[in-house]
Amino acid sequence: MLGPVSTDQMTAWVTIDLDAIAHNVAELSRRAGDASVMAVVKGDAYGHGLVPSARAALRGGADWLGVAQLSEALQLRAAGIDAPLLTWLHAPGVDFGPAIQQGIDIGVPAVWEIEQVAEAARAAGRTARVQLKADTGLARNGAYGKDWDLLRDAAARLQAEGAVEVVGIFTHFAYADAPEHPTVLQQQQLFAERVEDAERAGLRLQVRHMSNSAATLTTPSAAWDMVRPGLAVYGLSPVPQLGDPADFGLRPAMTVTARATVAKRVPAGQGVSYGHTYVTEHETTLIDVPMGYADGVPRHASNVGPVQVAGQRFTVAGRVCMDQFVVDVGDLPVEAGEQVVLLGPGDGGEPTAQDWADAAGTISYEIVTRMSTRLPRIYVGDSAGHEAGRPVG
């Protein structure tokens, strides 16, 4: 939903400031120096909405977009977004034909995948653009050890055939959020070796990249040709122990709001929600908030999740349920329909995604990404005006 929207008929919703996303990308680009910026918009743009967020990132100066799943890449192309685009997480049997036809770069971590990409390229009568994924120590997706040699050789052979064009090489940090950790330097050194190895094999690389949000902000030596921030695009700090968003010039883009369905007085000693894990100490007012773990509110936030009601901070009372949770607001004069802010930028004293992460024992990435699509997204900011008349996606 773009532009001015009434929330009178909504029980809960997510507001996304597209101007904040554009601002964050501009700041990340400034910090990246001569390196290009790939804005990572995987996972429905970390819960912010794939297509509107991608467009806002491009307006902010992103040169590339990155997604994990091929379906996400195809959705961006279907929305008319023709920016350079990389997708990197695929299983055997995926149909790479549409990606090849639509000029989407395919990240390949293994010989089986580059061979399947080449087969699809032959069938399409086009050369596929691929980027090689090297595992430099994360031990996750990517070619590791001798498997790298096999992937490099297969890539050189298939490029000579004309089935693929190897345009890039990339890797991912294990400890970028701890910039002094020895693996950060070790991975940079091994990546440099992999780059040299690929170039000796005749692969003419256009882009070399390894920096996620944390490395973009804290390890400029790893910028190479391009940085690949995700979380920071949405205004959250990937290194909260080193600084909050404002310390890095970032603006959180997401606000989550609900409207209380019930407000009632109960006596002291009243157990609240399943299992009565919270019991009132005094006569008090309870409000019922129509959001639960089906909406992305962590069940681990039972009795600890922070909210703001009428400008004051309170905590979830009792267990978070599938569709609702309760807040004890004491003697605060509230009625059904009262707005409850779960999280936002924090400028008005409301909890932040990091506050929820700390309370639930997780990371802010999970808090924003898990917000359910059954919560309507409302897009605001000057950038939202550019989206008027476009499908939200």
Wavefront OBJ file of the C-alpha trace (Angstrom):
o trace
v 0.000 0.000 0.000
v 1.545 3.229 -1.147
v 0.930 6.786 -0.089
v -1.601 7.966 2.541
v -3.494 4.966 3.927
v -6.107 4.832 6.694
v -5.398 2.260 9.396
v -8.892 2.506 10.871
v -9.874 -0.912 9.516
v -6.567 -2.602 10.409
v -5.713 -4.558 13.533
v -1.954 -4.457 12.939
v 0.361 -3.221 10.196
v 3.948 -2.562 9.182
v 5.006 0.885 7.984
v 8.058 1.102 5.738
v 9.885 4.377 5.155
v 11.250 4.040 1.623
v 13.180 7.286 1.962
v 15.072 5.716 4.871
v 16.086 2.814 2.634
v 17.280 5.207 -0.086
v 19.167 7.239 2.526
v 20.848 4.144 3.965
v 22.038 2.974 0.566
v 23.460 6.420 -0.144
v 25.338 6.323 3.166
v 26.634 2.810 2.491
v 27.750 3.907 -0.957
v 29.632 6.823 0.577
v 31.365 4.476 3.001
v 32.206 2.015 0.218
v 34.343 4.578 -1.599
v 35.070 3.477 -5.147
v 33.325 0.129 -4.694
v 29.862 -0.457 -6.134
v 26.941 -1.365 -3.868
v 24.808 -4.470 -4.210
v 21.705 -4.000 -2.064
v 20.626 -7.396 -0.795
v 16.827 -7.671 -0.931
v 16.426 -11.373 -0.182
v 13.756 -12.604 2.225
v 11.186 -10.098 0.946
v 13.799 -7.391 1.534
v 14.278 -8.514 5.135
v 10.516 -8.247 5.638
v 10.290 -4.758 4.156
v 8.753 -5.710 0.801
v 10.809 -6.933 -2.144
v 9.843 -4.677 -5.044
v 9.299 -1.314 -3.274
v 12.478 -1.782 -1.256
v 14.481 -2.709 -4.345
v 13.309 0.394 -6.155
v 14.099 2.568 -3.133
v 17.584 1.044 -2.920
v 18.215 1.776 -6.582
v 17.058 5.361 -6.067
v 19.543 5.587 -3.223
v 22.367 4.655 -5.562
v 22.586 0.850 -5.472
v 24.302 -0.477 -8.593
v 23.234 -4.090 -8.132
v 20.543 -6.092 -6.358
v 21.124 -9.434 -4.679
v 18.723 -12.223 -3.720
v 19.128 -15.768 -2.479
v 16.315 -17.471 -4.383
v 15.820 -17.469 -8.142
v 12.093 -16.877 -7.639
v 12.933 -13.557 -5.980
v 15.087 -12.537 -8.934
v 12.340 -13.403 -11.398
v 9.835 -11.407 -9.353
v 12.069 -8.345 -9.631
v 12.362 -8.775 -13.392
v 8.581 -9.247 -13.668
v 8.173 -5.900 -11.886
v 10.227 -4.224 -14.601
v 13.448 -3.875 -12.633
v 16.332 -4.336 -15.060
v 19.269 -3.519 -12.766
v 22.191 -5.961 -12.532
v 20.973 -8.823 -10.372
v 22.595 -11.822 -8.670
v 20.900 -14.933 -7.240
v 23.010 -17.520 -5.401
v 21.126 -20.306 -3.613
v 19.786 -23.144 -5.764
v 19.184 -26.873 -5.584
v 19.730 -29.458 -8.332
v 17.012 -29.504 -10.955
v 16.262 -25.766 -10.896
v 15.244 -24.387 -14.297
v 17.909 -21.774 -15.007
v 16.458 -20.927 -18.422
v 14.404 -17.911 -17.290
v 17.391 -16.465 -15.437
v 19.576 -16.789 -18.529
v 16.910 -15.280 -20.774
v 16.464 -12.322 -18.425
v 20.123 -11.529 -17.858
v 20.257 -12.598 -14.211
v 23.678 -13.518 -12.837
v 23.762 -16.973 -11.262
v 26.020 -17.635 -8.294
v 27.527 -21.129 -8.609
v 29.230 -22.961 -5.706
v 29.807 -26.348 -7.296
v 30.520 -28.175 -10.549
v 27.053 -29.733 -10.726
v 25.465 -26.289 -10.783
v 27.670 -24.657 -13.404
v 27.127 -27.710 -15.609
v 23.350 -27.417 -15.220
v 23.579 -23.696 -15.963
v 25.608 -24.447 -19.093
v 23.062 -27.034 -20.203
v 20.278 -24.488 -19.812
v 22.348 -21.902 -21.706
v 22.823 -24.255 -24.645
v 19.093 -24.918 -24.732
v 18.376 -21.171 -24.641
v 20.977 -20.364 -27.273
v 22.484 -17.740 -24.988
v 25.566 -17.383 -22.845
v 24.808 -17.536 -19.118
v 26.354 -15.005 -16.758
v 27.779 -16.724 -13.678
v 29.684 -15.733 -10.574
v 31.776 -18.308 -8.727
v 31.146 -18.723 -4.991
v 34.282 -19.570 -3.010
v 34.106 -20.904 0.535
v 36.913 -19.109 2.381
v 36.059 -20.321 5.863
v 32.328 -20.069 6.543
v 31.887 -23.747 5.604
v 28.466 -23.055 4.145
v 27.558 -22.382 0.510
v 30.581 -22.199 -1.792
v 33.395 -24.316 -3.252
v 35.842 -25.475 -0.563
v 39.379 -26.830 -0.882
v 39.882 -29.132 -3.854
v 36.274 -28.519 -4.919
v 37.397 -24.982 -5.791
v 39.924 -26.370 -8.272
v 37.218 -28.487 -9.899
v 34.825 -25.527 -10.122
v 37.523 -23.227 -11.534
v 38.479 -25.741 -14.203
v 34.863 -26.412 -15.162
v 34.211 -22.667 -15.363
v 37.224 -22.113 -17.634
v 36.200 -24.994 -19.888
v 32.564 -23.887 -20.181
v 33.594 -20.266 -20.766
v 35.889 -21.369 -23.593
v 32.925 -23.210 -25.072
v 30.821 -20.051 -24.864
v 28.159 -21.599 -22.639
v 28.946 -19.335 -19.699
v 30.673 -16.049 -19.020
v 32.319 -15.872 -15.617
v 31.783 -12.260 -14.610
v 32.553 -12.432 -10.912
v 33.754 -14.232 -7.813
v 32.450 -13.820 -4.289
v 32.577 -15.226 -0.778
v 31.019 -14.550 2.628
v 32.496 -13.707 6.016
v 32.033 -15.822 9.124
v 32.997 -13.153 11.698
v 32.494 -9.776 10.013
v 30.569 -8.578 13.079
v 33.803 -9.046 15.060
v 36.250 -7.154 12.837
v 39.284 -7.964 14.988
v 38.677 -11.704 14.814
v 41.597 -13.446 13.060
v 39.305 -15.138 10.541
v 38.430 -11.751 9.030
v 41.984 -11.274 7.778
v 42.396 -14.960 6.972
v 39.335 -14.944 4.750
v 40.516 -11.818 2.957
v 43.857 -13.472 2.257
v 42.311 -16.693 0.976
v 39.841 -14.763 -1.158
v 42.727 -12.862 -2.736
v 44.311 -16.209 -3.579
v 41.080 -17.434 -5.139
v 40.810 -14.261 -7.221
v 44.383 -14.645 -8.493
v 43.759 -18.314 -9.193
v 40.645 -17.552 -11.224
v 42.408 -14.868 -13.222
v 45.358 -17.179 -13.952
v 42.828 -19.639 -15.344
v 41.758 -16.989 -17.865
v 38.568 -15.881 -16.160
v 38.075 -12.154 -16.814
v 36.387 -10.995 -13.624
v 34.283 -7.842 -13.608
v 33.278 -7.936 -9.934
v 34.916 -9.377 -6.828
v 32.996 -9.051 -3.590
v 32.893 -10.341 -0.021
v 31.671 -7.537 2.285
v 28.298 -7.869 4.000
v 26.786 -5.067 6.094
v 29.192 -5.500 8.986
v 32.278 -5.532 6.782
v 31.008 -2.567 4.764
v 30.834 -0.546 7.973
v 33.925 -1.819 9.783
v 36.409 -3.387 7.325
v 37.007 -1.082 4.341
v 39.980 -3.190 3.246
v 37.540 -5.887 2.140
v 35.536 -3.690 -0.240
v 37.154 -4.971 -3.462
v 34.988 -3.973 -6.469
v 31.645 -4.169 -4.673
v 30.105 -4.427 -1.214
v 27.015 -6.492 -0.504
v 25.079 -5.014 2.459
v 21.763 -6.435 3.576
v 20.645 -5.495 7.088
v 22.194 -2.021 6.960
v 20.120 -1.195 3.871
v 17.106 -1.251 6.180
v 18.749 0.948 8.786
v 19.728 -1.600 11.424
v 23.173 -2.060 12.909
v 24.884 -5.383 12.137
v 27.341 -4.671 14.961
v 25.189 -3.397 17.855
v 28.086 -3.924 20.245
v 30.052 -1.341 18.243
v 27.332 1.188 17.497
v 23.643 1.744 16.983
v 22.170 2.780 13.608
v 22.664 6.496 14.233
v 26.362 5.926 14.926
v 26.690 4.667 11.350
v 24.407 7.285 9.794
v 21.570 4.783 9.258
v 17.806 5.250 9.649
v 15.619 2.247 10.556
v 12.894 1.873 7.946
v 10.347 -0.362 9.706
v 7.675 0.482 12.281
v 5.247 -2.178 13.552
v 1.955 -1.039 15.063
v -1.220 -2.722 16.344
v -4.524 -1.559 17.801
v -5.679 -3.017 21.114
v -8.804 -5.147 20.810
v -9.693 -5.239 24.510
v -8.917 -3.120 27.580
v -10.171 -4.395 30.938
v -9.598 -4.075 34.660
v -8.619 -7.208 36.573
v -7.842 -7.774 40.251
v -4.530 -8.584 41.890
v -3.567 -12.229 41.603
v -5.044 -12.741 38.128
v -3.021 -15.106 35.944
v -2.557 -13.936 32.371
v -2.429 -15.915 29.103
v -1.600 -19.612 28.712
v -0.069 -21.246 31.743
v -0.496 -18.109 33.848
v 3.237 -17.389 33.607
v 2.410 -13.792 34.524
v 0.262 -12.926 37.561
v -0.903 -9.391 38.324
v 0.467 -7.870 41.526
v -2.215 -5.200 41.859
v -5.565 -4.299 40.370
v -4.599 -3.259 36.877
v -5.621 -2.756 33.267
v -4.791 -5.389 30.681
v -4.927 -4.792 26.950
v -5.054 -7.460 24.284
v -2.790 -6.845 21.271
v -3.835 -8.656 18.062
v -0.392 -9.918 17.017
v 1.295 -13.197 17.837
v 3.839 -15.685 16.626
v 1.824 -16.217 13.423
v 2.606 -12.554 12.717
v 6.278 -12.863 13.600
v 6.233 -11.890 17.278
v 8.768 -14.266 18.868
v 7.281 -16.650 21.412
v 10.614 -16.304 23.217
v 9.552 -12.713 23.894
v 6.894 -13.924 26.339
v 7.096 -11.784 29.488
v 10.015 -9.767 28.093
v 9.038 -8.223 24.724
v 8.907 -4.401 24.905
v 6.064 -2.242 23.555
v 5.037 1.395 23.720
v 1.512 2.452 24.691
v 0.523 6.127 24.925
v 4.181 7.126 24.964
v 5.109 4.753 27.796
v 7.117 1.524 27.718
v 5.608 -1.744 28.902
v 6.399 -5.431 28.548
v 4.465 -8.385 27.198
v 2.545 -9.976 30.095
v 2.483 -13.757 29.865
v 2.961 -15.971 26.866
v 2.859 -14.758 23.288
v 0.053 -16.675 21.559
v -0.467 -17.404 17.868
v -2.537 -14.289 17.164
v -2.300 -12.123 20.260
v -0.500 -11.160 23.429
v -1.396 -9.187 26.555
v 0.178 -6.086 28.050
v -0.273 -4.939 31.654
v -0.517 -1.135 31.462
v -1.288 -0.525 35.153
v -3.579 2.453 35.654
v -2.946 3.973 32.248
v -6.303 5.204 30.882
v -6.671 3.245 27.647
v -9.516 1.822 25.590
v -9.937 -0.667 22.804
v -8.393 0.789 19.665
v -5.384 2.250 21.493
v -2.294 2.082 19.282
v 0.526 -0.150 20.472
v 3.946 0.313 18.857
v 6.014 -2.851 18.926
v 9.081 -1.466 17.236
v 10.302 1.475 15.208
v 13.316 3.745 14.744
v 13.298 4.628 18.453
v 13.107 8.377 17.855
v 9.914 8.638 19.885
v 11.022 6.330 22.653
v 9.460 3.270 21.048
v 11.305 -0.059 21.203
v 13.640 -0.882 18.340
v 14.217 -4.129 16.500
v 17.427 -4.453 18.505
v 15.463 -4.084 21.749
v 13.264 -6.996 20.669
v 16.301 -9.013 19.631
v 17.939 -8.460 23.002
v 14.742 -9.405 24.828
v 14.171 -12.560 22.795
v 17.798 -13.680 22.665
v 18.169 -13.357 18.917
v 19.376 -10.834 16.310
v 17.591 -7.896 14.734
v 17.778 -9.610 11.331
v 15.313 -12.222 12.549
v 12.962 -9.727 14.172
v 12.272 -7.710 11.009
v 12.481 -10.612 8.557
v 9.934 -12.733 10.396
v 7.155 -10.118 10.248
v 4.341 -12.014 8.530
v 2.973 -11.049 5.146
v -0.522 -11.112 6.659
v 0.434 -7.769 8.200
v -0.296 -5.078 5.574
v 2.733 -3.061 4.470
v 2.228 0.695 4.222
v 4.916 2.574 2.301
v 5.664 6.181 3.204
v 8.186 8.886 2.343
v 8.739 10.914 -0.788
v 9.944 7.749 -2.496
v 6.494 6.220 -2.040
v 5.163 8.832 -4.450
v 7.341 7.339 -7.163
v 5.644 4.008 -6.528
v 2.086 5.281 -6.993
v 0.327 3.344 -9.662
v 2.860 0.497 -9.576
v 2.024 -2.938 -8.187
v 3.482 -3.334 -4.718
v 4.717 -6.866 -5.449
l 1 2 3 4 5 6 7 8 9 10 11 12 13 14 15 16 17 18 19 20 21 22 23 24 25 26 27 28 29 30 31 32 33 34 35 36 37 38 39 40 41 42 43 44 45 46 47 48 49 50 51 52 53 54 55 56 57 58 59 60 61 62 63 64 65 66 67 68 69 70 71 72 73 74 75 76 77 78 79 80 81 82 83 84 85 86 87 88 89 90 91 92 93 94 95 96 97 98 99 100 101 102 103 104 105 106 107 108 109 110 111 112 113 114 115 116 117 118 119 120 121 122 123 124 125 126 127 128 129 130 131 132 133 134 135 136 137 138 139 140 141 142 143 144 145 146 147 148 149 150 151 152 153 154 155 156 157 158 159 160 161 162 163 164 165 166 167 168 169 170 171 172 173 174 175 176 177 178 179 180 181 182 183 184 185 186 187 188 189 190 191 192 193 194 195 196 197 198 199 200 201 202 203 204 205 206 207 208 209 210 211 212 213 214 215 216 217 218 219 220 221 222 223 224 225 226 227 228 229 230 231 232 233 234 235 236 237 238 239 240 241 242 243 244 245 246 247 248 249 250 251 252 253 254 255 256 257 258 259 260 261 262 263 264 265 266 267 268 269 270 271 272 273 274 275 276 277 278 279 280 281 282 283 284 285 286 287 288 289 290 291 292 293 294 295 296 297 298 299 300 301 302 303 304 305 306 307 308 309 310 311 312 313 314 315 316 317 318 319 320 321 322 323 324 325 326 327 328 329 330 331 332 333 334 335 336 337 338 339 340 341 342 343 344 345 346 347 348 349 350 351 352 353 354 355 356 357 358 359 360 361 362 363 364 365 366 367 368 369 370 371 372 373 374 375 376 377 378 379 380 381 382 383 384 385 386 387 388 389 390 391 392 393
